[in-house]
Amino acid sequence: MALRRPHQKSRHGCKTCKRRRVKCDEARPTCSNCQHRKETCDYDTESSLIWAGDRKLRRRNQRRTETPEPSPPVQSSSTSATFDLLNRFGAGNDPTVSSTTLNMNQLELIIQWTNNTHRFFTRNGETSHVWKDLIVEEAFHAPFLMHGVLAVSALQLSLSRPEQQKAFWLGIATAHKGHALPPFLANFSDINSSNAKAMFGFAGLVVAFAFGSALTGGSDADKPSLGALNDAFILCRGVQEITKAASQFLRESTFAPLLNPSHPTITIPHSTTEALDHLENMNSTAWLGEQHDIETYARVIKALRDLAPYTYIQPTSMTLAVGWAIRSPAPYLDYLQIQEPFALVVHAHYCAFLHFARENCFIQSWGSAVLRDIWHILDSTWKEHIDWPINQVFGQEGVL
């Protein structure tokens, strides 16, 4: 009689089959033997964690006995599988973005705006939040405003970077300005609730660009001068038109702080107060003639007095430089165009405040350049009335 072939040991069979010393087919949760005999089928805890059969284990043991050959380290299958999942995300979607190329220059300009450039437009914490954060948020919905932000940031870099980088950033600033102006001008006569924030924000950027671009001029005709400042004031009149049209939509919006100035509490130097008092006294004297426009000059002198504290509390802000230009009425601009002496005297005092803000990269030499032009226009009778601005800008030595 043939000998009975002993069964192959079951390494991972159930406890019942092991006790009976019979082969277990390792079926889960109940093996065939236990199911047939209606017995409890119980596996060792560790055996449930084994996922490879005996054949794989034998193959693995054979590999261990072989002499391993040097091979480059490979990434673990779990790691590669993990990152391979990235290829599956969105694999069934049709890409809608034409390009994912990063424009590093534009990213740098956005960082420049949030870290630095916006500060030149602020006058307090509330307006800082508007210029730093809310303007950029609005720009994502108004491309022309985004181009304006990038243009002004690039212009600042052009004015502050080493000489070999100036032309590069100026070119970028000019390009963004070119993209921004057409849609801005197209909306000029149709300011509404949907574009009021963007139009108002861009208008402020335009004035800064006008001041700053003159500082990049290669020829004397393009540099800061009385004539160039007159052009900037005319531009500011356009900003005033936008302000009037947009204000009805902005006063209840997140941009409201820009329209509601809180007067800073600061003591104005006595010499400044005396200089402004002198202008008011001159304006009310009869020797200026019967045709003298007392009302217009009273408005501009008062505006200068109201805005003066902002210069002393935050010298680098453009609040006075732009704010006074926007508030100046049209007749005053006419008097400047014909170089009426008293208009030039008032303007000379404005130049002193521009000089106080000379650390603002968009202002720099504007105050001294325009005051020098005024000095050469006025005769000796009028020059004595601009002693205060001359001393503030040029010191005791006077105009050089």
VOZABA-512153 format. One record per residue (C-alpha): residue number from 1; x, y, z. Coordinates in steps of 0.5 Angstrom, whole numbers, plus 500, padded with zeros to 3 digits. Example, Ala and Ser with C-alpha at 12.3 -4.5 7.8 and 13.67 -1.06 7.14 Angstrom:
VOZABA-512153
<pt num="1" x="525" y="491" z="516"/>
<pt num="2" x="527" y="498" z="514"/>
This chain:
VOZABA-512153
<pt num="1" x="500" y="500" z="500"/>
<pt num="2" x="503" y="507" z="498"/>
<pt num="3" x="505" y="511" z="504"/>
<pt num="4" x="501" y="517" z="505"/>
<pt num="5" x="504" y="523" z="503"/>
<pt num="6" x="505" y="528" z="509"/>
<pt num="7" x="502" y="535" z="508"/>
<pt num="8" x="506" y="541" z="507"/>
<pt num="9" x="506" y="545" z="513"/>
<pt num="10" x="501" y="551" z="513"/>
<pt num="11" x="505" y="557" z="516"/>
<pt num="12" x="499" y="561" z="517"/>
<pt num="13" x="493" y="556" z="518"/>
<pt num="14" x="488" y="557" z="523"/>
<pt num="15" x="490" y="554" z="530"/>
<pt num="16" x="485" y="548" z="529"/>
<pt num="17" x="488" y="546" z="523"/>
<pt num="18" x="495" y="546" z="527"/>
<pt num="19" x="492" y="543" z="533"/>
<pt num="20" x="489" y="537" z="528"/>
<pt num="21" x="496" y="537" z="524"/>
<pt num="22" x="492" y="538" z="518"/>
<pt num="23" x="493" y="542" z="512"/>
<pt num="24" x="489" y="549" z="512"/>
<pt num="25" x="487" y="552" z="506"/>
<pt num="26" x="487" y="559" z="510"/>
<pt num="27" x="481" y="561" z="507"/>
<pt num="28" x="478" y="567" z="511"/>
<pt num="29" x="474" y="568" z="515"/>
<pt num="30" x="473" y="560" z="516"/>
<pt num="31" x="477" y="555" z="513"/>
<pt num="32" x="474" y="549" z="509"/>
<pt num="33" x="476" y="544" z="515"/>
<pt num="34" x="473" y="548" z="520"/>
<pt num="35" x="467" y="550" z="516"/>
<pt num="36" x="466" y="542" z="514"/>
<pt num="37" x="467" y="540" z="522"/>
<pt num="38" x="463" y="546" z="524"/>
<pt num="39" x="469" y="548" z="529"/>
<pt num="40" x="471" y="555" z="531"/>
<pt num="41" x="476" y="558" z="526"/>
<pt num="42" x="481" y="562" z="529"/>
<pt num="43" x="488" y="565" z="526"/>
<pt num="44" x="494" y="568" z="530"/>
<pt num="45" x="493" y="576" z="530"/>
<pt num="46" x="500" y="576" z="526"/>
<pt num="47" x="498" y="572" z="521"/>
<pt num="48" x="492" y="577" z="519"/>
<pt num="49" x="498" y="582" z="517"/>
<pt num="50" x="501" y="577" z="512"/>
<pt num="51" x="500" y="579" z="505"/>
<pt num="52" x="505" y="574" z="501"/>
<pt num="53" x="504" y="567" z="500"/>
<pt num="54" x="509" y="562" z="501"/>
<pt num="55" x="512" y="562" z="494"/>
<pt num="56" x="513" y="569" z="495"/>
<pt num="57" x="517" y="568" z="501"/>
<pt num="58" x="521" y="562" z="498"/>
<pt num="59" x="523" y="567" z="493"/>
<pt num="60" x="525" y="572" z="498"/>
<pt num="61" x="529" y="567" z="502"/>
<pt num="62" x="532" y="565" z="495"/>
<pt num="63" x="534" y="572" z="494"/>
<pt num="64" x="537" y="573" z="501"/>
<pt num="65" x="542" y="568" z="499"/>
<pt num="66" x="544" y="571" z="493"/>
<pt num="67" x="550" y="575" z="493"/>
<pt num="68" x="547" y="582" z="492"/>
<pt num="69" x="550" y="587" z="486"/>
<pt num="70" x="551" y="594" z="487"/>
<pt num="71" x="545" y="598" z="485"/>
<pt num="72" x="544" y="606" z="485"/>
<pt num="73" x="539" y="607" z="491"/>
<pt num="74" x="532" y="608" z="489"/>
<pt num="75" x="526" y="611" z="491"/>
<pt num="76" x="521" y="607" z="496"/>
<pt num="77" x="515" y="605" z="492"/>
<pt num="78" x="511" y="608" z="497"/>
<pt num="79" x="514" y="615" z="496"/>
<pt num="80" x="514" y="615" z="489"/>
<pt num="81" x="507" y="612" z="489"/>
<pt num="82" x="505" y="618" z="494"/>
<pt num="83" x="507" y="623" z="489"/>
<pt num="84" x="505" y="620" z="483"/>
<pt num="85" x="498" y="621" z="486"/>
<pt num="86" x="499" y="628" z="483"/>
<pt num="87" x="498" y="626" z="476"/>
<pt num="88" x="491" y="624" z="477"/>
<pt num="89" x="489" y="630" z="480"/>
<pt num="90" x="485" y="634" z="475"/>
<pt num="91" x="487" y="629" z="470"/>
<pt num="92" x="480" y="629" z="467"/>
<pt num="93" x="479" y="636" z="466"/>
<pt num="94" x="481" y="640" z="460"/>
<pt num="95" x="486" y="646" z="462"/>
<pt num="96" x="483" y="653" z="461"/>
<pt num="97" x="489" y="657" z="463"/>
<pt num="98" x="493" y="658" z="457"/>
<pt num="99" x="500" y="659" z="460"/>
<pt num="100" x="502" y="658" z="467"/>
<pt num="101" x="509" y="661" z="466"/>
<pt num="102" x="511" y="666" z="472"/>
<pt num="103" x="512" y="673" z="471"/>
<pt num="104" x="517" y="674" z="476"/>
<pt num="105" x="518" y="682" z="475"/>
<pt num="106" x="510" y="682" z="476"/>
<pt num="107" x="511" y="678" z="482"/>
<pt num="108" x="516" y="683" z="485"/>
<pt num="109" x="512" y="689" z="483"/>
<pt num="110" x="506" y="686" z="487"/>
<pt num="111" x="511" y="685" z="493"/>
<pt num="112" x="514" y="692" z="492"/>
<pt num="113" x="507" y="695" z="493"/>
<pt num="114" x="505" y="692" z="499"/>
<pt num="115" x="512" y="692" z="503"/>
<pt num="116" x="513" y="699" z="501"/>
<pt num="117" x="510" y="703" z="495"/>
<pt num="118" x="503" y="704" z="498"/>
<pt num="119" x="506" y="708" z="504"/>
<pt num="120" x="507" y="714" z="500"/>
<pt num="121" x="500" y="715" z="499"/>
<pt num="122" x="497" y="714" z="506"/>
<pt num="123" x="496" y="719" z="512"/>
<pt num="124" x="494" y="714" z="517"/>
<pt num="125" x="492" y="707" z="519"/>
<pt num="126" x="486" y="707" z="516"/>
<pt num="127" x="488" y="709" z="509"/>
<pt num="128" x="494" y="705" z="510"/>
<pt num="129" x="489" y="699" z="510"/>
<pt num="130" x="486" y="701" z="503"/>
<pt num="131" x="492" y="703" z="499"/>
<pt num="132" x="496" y="697" z="502"/>
<pt num="133" x="490" y="691" z="501"/>
<pt num="134" x="484" y="694" z="499"/>
<pt num="135" x="487" y="697" z="492"/>
<pt num="136" x="490" y="690" z="490"/>
<pt num="137" x="484" y="686" z="492"/>
<pt num="138" x="480" y="691" z="487"/>
<pt num="139" x="485" y="691" z="482"/>
<pt num="140" x="484" y="683" z="481"/>
<pt num="141" x="477" y="685" z="478"/>
<pt num="142" x="480" y="691" z="474"/>
<pt num="143" x="486" y="690" z="470"/>
<pt num="144" x="487" y="697" z="469"/>
<pt num="145" x="488" y="698" z="476"/>
<pt num="146" x="493" y="693" z="477"/>
<pt num="147" x="497" y="695" z="471"/>
<pt num="148" x="497" y="702" z="475"/>
<pt num="149" x="499" y="699" z="481"/>
<pt num="150" x="505" y="695" z="477"/>
<pt num="151" x="507" y="702" z="473"/>
<pt num="152" x="507" y="706" z="480"/>
<pt num="153" x="511" y="700" z="483"/>
<pt num="154" x="516" y="700" z="477"/>
<pt num="155" x="517" y="707" z="477"/>
<pt num="156" x="519" y="707" z="484"/>
<pt num="157" x="524" y="702" z="483"/>
<pt num="158" x="527" y="706" z="477"/>
<pt num="159" x="527" y="712" z="482"/>
<pt num="160" x="531" y="708" z="487"/>
<pt num="161" x="535" y="702" z="484"/>
<pt num="162" x="542" y="703" z="482"/>
<pt num="163" x="543" y="706" z="475"/>
<pt num="164" x="544" y="700" z="471"/>
<pt num="165" x="537" y="698" z="473"/>
<pt num="166" x="533" y="704" z="472"/>
<pt num="167" x="532" y="704" z="464"/>
<pt num="168" x="529" y="697" z="465"/>
<pt num="169" x="524" y="698" z="471"/>
<pt num="170" x="522" y="705" z="467"/>
<pt num="171" x="521" y="701" z="461"/>
<pt num="172" x="516" y="696" z="465"/>
<pt num="173" x="513" y="702" z="468"/>
<pt num="174" x="511" y="706" z="462"/>
<pt num="175" x="509" y="699" z="459"/>
<pt num="176" x="504" y="698" z="464"/>
<pt num="177" x="502" y="705" z="464"/>
<pt num="178" x="500" y="704" z="457"/>
<pt num="179" x="496" y="698" z="458"/>
<pt num="180" x="492" y="702" z="464"/>
<pt num="181" x="490" y="709" z="460"/>
<pt num="182" x="486" y="707" z="455"/>
<pt num="183" x="481" y="703" z="459"/>
<pt num="184" x="481" y="708" z="465"/>
<pt num="185" x="480" y="714" z="460"/>
<pt num="186" x="474" y="709" z="457"/>
<pt num="187" x="471" y="709" z="463"/>
<pt num="188" x="472" y="717" z="465"/>
<pt num="189" x="465" y="719" z="463"/>
<pt num="190" x="461" y="713" z="466"/>
<pt num="191" x="463" y="712" z="473"/>
<pt num="192" x="458" y="708" z="477"/>
<pt num="193" x="458" y="703" z="483"/>
<pt num="194" x="462" y="697" z="479"/>
<pt num="195" x="468" y="702" z="477"/>
<pt num="196" x="468" y="707" z="482"/>
<pt num="197" x="473" y="704" z="487"/>
<pt num="198" x="478" y="702" z="481"/>
<pt num="199" x="477" y="709" z="478"/>
<pt num="200" x="478" y="713" z="484"/>
<pt num="201" x="484" y="709" z="486"/>
<pt num="202" x="487" y="709" z="479"/>
<pt num="203" x="486" y="717" z="479"/>
<pt num="204" x="491" y="717" z="485"/>
<pt num="205" x="496" y="713" z="482"/>
<pt num="206" x="496" y="717" z="476"/>
<pt num="207" x="498" y="724" z="480"/>
<pt num="208" x="504" y="720" z="483"/>
<pt num="209" x="506" y="717" z="476"/>
<pt num="210" x="506" y="725" z="473"/>
<pt num="211" x="510" y="727" z="479"/>
<pt num="212" x="515" y="721" z="479"/>
<pt num="213" x="516" y="721" z="471"/>
<pt num="214" x="519" y="728" z="471"/>
<pt num="215" x="524" y="726" z="475"/>
<pt num="216" x="527" y="721" z="470"/>
<pt num="217" x="527" y="726" z="465"/>
<pt num="218" x="533" y="726" z="461"/>
<pt num="219" x="533" y="733" z="458"/>
<pt num="220" x="531" y="739" z="462"/>
<pt num="221" x="524" y="740" z="459"/>
<pt num="222" x="522" y="734" z="462"/>
<pt num="223" x="525" y="735" z="469"/>
<pt num="224" x="521" y="738" z="475"/>
<pt num="225" x="520" y="746" z="473"/>
<pt num="226" x="514" y="751" z="474"/>
<pt num="227" x="511" y="749" z="468"/>
<pt num="228" x="511" y="741" z="469"/>
<pt num="229" x="508" y="743" z="476"/>
<pt num="230" x="502" y="747" z="472"/>
<pt num="231" x="501" y="741" z="468"/>
<pt num="232" x="501" y="736" z="474"/>
<pt num="233" x="496" y="741" z="477"/>
<pt num="234" x="491" y="741" z="471"/>
<pt num="235" x="492" y="733" z="471"/>
<pt num="236" x="489" y="734" z="479"/>
<pt num="237" x="483" y="737" z="476"/>
<pt num="238" x="481" y="731" z="472"/>
<pt num="239" x="482" y="727" z="479"/>
<pt num="240" x="478" y="732" z="482"/>
<pt num="241" x="472" y="731" z="477"/>
<pt num="242" x="473" y="723" z="478"/>
<pt num="243" x="473" y="724" z="486"/>
<pt num="244" x="466" y="728" z="485"/>
<pt num="245" x="463" y="723" z="481"/>
<pt num="246" x="465" y="717" z="485"/>
<pt num="247" x="464" y="720" z="492"/>
<pt num="248" x="457" y="718" z="492"/>
<pt num="249" x="459" y="711" z="491"/>
<pt num="250" x="465" y="711" z="496"/>
<pt num="251" x="462" y="714" z="502"/>
<pt num="252" x="459" y="708" z="504"/>
<pt num="253" x="464" y="703" z="502"/>
<pt num="254" x="471" y="700" z="504"/>
<pt num="255" x="474" y="706" z="501"/>
<pt num="256" x="471" y="711" z="505"/>
<pt num="257" x="477" y="713" z="509"/>
<pt num="258" x="480" y="716" z="503"/>
<pt num="259" x="474" y="721" z="503"/>
<pt num="260" x="474" y="722" z="511"/>
<pt num="261" x="480" y="725" z="513"/>
<pt num="262" x="481" y="725" z="520"/>
<pt num="263" x="486" y="732" z="522"/>
<pt num="264" x="492" y="730" z="526"/>
<pt num="265" x="494" y="733" z="532"/>
<pt num="266" x="500" y="736" z="532"/>
<pt num="267" x="503" y="742" z="534"/>
<pt num="268" x="505" y="746" z="527"/>
<pt num="269" x="512" y="750" z="528"/>
<pt num="270" x="511" y="757" z="530"/>
<pt num="271" x="515" y="760" z="523"/>
<pt num="272" x="510" y="756" z="519"/>
<pt num="273" x="504" y="759" z="522"/>
<pt num="274" x="507" y="766" z="521"/>
<pt num="275" x="508" y="764" z="514"/>
<pt num="276" x="501" y="762" z="513"/>
<pt num="277" x="498" y="768" z="517"/>
<pt num="278" x="503" y="773" z="513"/>
<pt num="279" x="499" y="770" z="506"/>
<pt num="280" x="492" y="771" z="509"/>
<pt num="281" x="494" y="778" z="511"/>
<pt num="282" x="497" y="780" z="504"/>
<pt num="283" x="491" y="777" z="501"/>
<pt num="284" x="486" y="782" z="505"/>
<pt num="285" x="490" y="788" z="503"/>
<pt num="286" x="488" y="793" z="498"/>
<pt num="287" x="495" y="794" z="495"/>
<pt num="288" x="494" y="788" z="491"/>
<pt num="289" x="489" y="792" z="487"/>
<pt num="290" x="481" y="792" z="486"/>
<pt num="291" x="481" y="786" z="481"/>
<pt num="292" x="485" y="781" z="486"/>
<pt num="293" x="481" y="775" z="487"/>
<pt num="294" x="481" y="775" z="495"/>
<pt num="295" x="476" y="769" z="495"/>
<pt num="296" x="480" y="764" z="491"/>
<pt num="297" x="486" y="766" z="494"/>
<pt num="298" x="483" y="765" z="501"/>
<pt num="299" x="481" y="758" z="499"/>
<pt num="300" x="488" y="756" z="497"/>
<pt num="301" x="491" y="759" z="503"/>
<pt num="302" x="486" y="755" z="508"/>
<pt num="303" x="487" y="749" z="504"/>
<pt num="304" x="495" y="749" z="505"/>
<pt num="305" x="494" y="751" z="512"/>
<pt num="306" x="489" y="745" z="513"/>
<pt num="307" x="494" y="740" z="510"/>
<pt num="308" x="500" y="742" z="513"/>
<pt num="309" x="499" y="738" z="519"/>
<pt num="310" x="500" y="732" z="515"/>
<pt num="311" x="507" y="734" z="512"/>
<pt num="312" x="509" y="734" z="519"/>
<pt num="313" x="506" y="728" z="522"/>
<pt num="314" x="508" y="724" z="516"/>
<pt num="315" x="513" y="727" z="511"/>
<pt num="316" x="514" y="722" z="506"/>
<pt num="317" x="506" y="722" z="505"/>
<pt num="318" x="503" y="725" z="498"/>
<pt num="319" x="497" y="728" z="502"/>
<pt num="320" x="499" y="735" z="502"/>
<pt num="321" x="502" y="735" z="495"/>
<pt num="322" x="497" y="731" z="491"/>
<pt num="323" x="491" y="734" z="496"/>
<pt num="324" x="493" y="741" z="495"/>
<pt num="325" x="493" y="740" z="488"/>
<pt num="326" x="486" y="737" z="487"/>
<pt num="327" x="483" y="742" z="492"/>
<pt num="328" x="486" y="748" z="488"/>
<pt num="329" x="480" y="752" z="484"/>
<pt num="330" x="481" y="753" z="476"/>
<pt num="331" x="482" y="760" z="477"/>
<pt num="332" x="488" y="759" z="481"/>
<pt num="333" x="491" y="755" z="476"/>
<pt num="334" x="489" y="761" z="471"/>
<pt num="335" x="493" y="766" z="475"/>
<pt num="336" x="499" y="761" z="475"/>
<pt num="337" x="499" y="760" z="468"/>
<pt num="338" x="500" y="768" z="467"/>
<pt num="339" x="505" y="768" z="473"/>
<pt num="340" x="501" y="773" z="477"/>
<pt num="341" x="506" y="775" z="482"/>
<pt num="342" x="501" y="773" z="488"/>
<pt num="343" x="500" y="766" z="486"/>
<pt num="344" x="507" y="765" z="485"/>
<pt num="345" x="508" y="767" z="492"/>
<pt num="346" x="503" y="762" z="495"/>
<pt num="347" x="506" y="757" z="490"/>
<pt num="348" x="513" y="758" z="493"/>
<pt num="349" x="510" y="756" z="500"/>
<pt num="350" x="507" y="750" z="497"/>
<pt num="351" x="514" y="749" z="495"/>
<pt num="352" x="517" y="749" z="502"/>
<pt num="353" x="512" y="743" z="504"/>
<pt num="354" x="514" y="739" z="497"/>
<pt num="355" x="521" y="740" z="500"/>
<pt num="356" x="519" y="737" z="507"/>
<pt num="357" x="517" y="731" z="503"/>
<pt num="358" x="523" y="730" z="499"/>
<pt num="359" x="524" y="723" z="502"/>
<pt num="360" x="518" y="721" z="498"/>
<pt num="361" x="521" y="718" z="492"/>
<pt num="362" x="516" y="721" z="487"/>
<pt num="363" x="517" y="728" z="490"/>
<pt num="364" x="525" y="729" z="491"/>
<pt num="365" x="527" y="735" z="488"/>
<pt num="366" x="520" y="738" z="486"/>
<pt num="367" x="520" y="743" z="491"/>
<pt num="368" x="527" y="746" z="490"/>
<pt num="369" x="526" y="746" z="483"/>
<pt num="370" x="520" y="750" z="482"/>
<pt num="371" x="522" y="755" z="488"/>
<pt num="372" x="528" y="756" z="484"/>
<pt num="373" x="524" y="758" z="478"/>
<pt num="374" x="519" y="762" z="482"/>
<pt num="375" x="525" y="766" z="485"/>
<pt num="376" x="528" y="768" z="478"/>
<pt num="377" x="521" y="770" z="475"/>
<pt num="378" x="519" y="775" z="481"/>
<pt num="379" x="522" y="782" z="482"/>
<pt num="380" x="525" y="784" z="488"/>
<pt num="381" x="519" y="787" z="491"/>
<pt num="382" x="515" y="780" z="491"/>
<pt num="383" x="522" y="776" z="493"/>
<pt num="384" x="521" y="779" z="500"/>
<pt num="385" x="515" y="775" z="501"/>
<pt num="386" x="518" y="769" z="500"/>
<pt num="387" x="523" y="769" z="505"/>
<pt num="388" x="520" y="763" z="509"/>
<pt num="389" x="520" y="758" z="503"/>
<pt num="390" x="527" y="760" z="501"/>
<pt num="391" x="530" y="759" z="508"/>
<pt num="392" x="526" y="752" z="509"/>
<pt num="393" x="529" y="750" z="502"/>
<pt num="394" x="536" y="753" z="501"/>
<pt num="395" x="537" y="756" z="508"/>
<pt num="396" x="541" y="762" z="510"/>
<pt num="397" x="545" y="762" z="503"/>
<pt num="398" x="539" y="763" z="499"/>
<pt num="399" x="538" y="760" z="492"/>
<pt num="400" x="544" y="758" z="489"/>
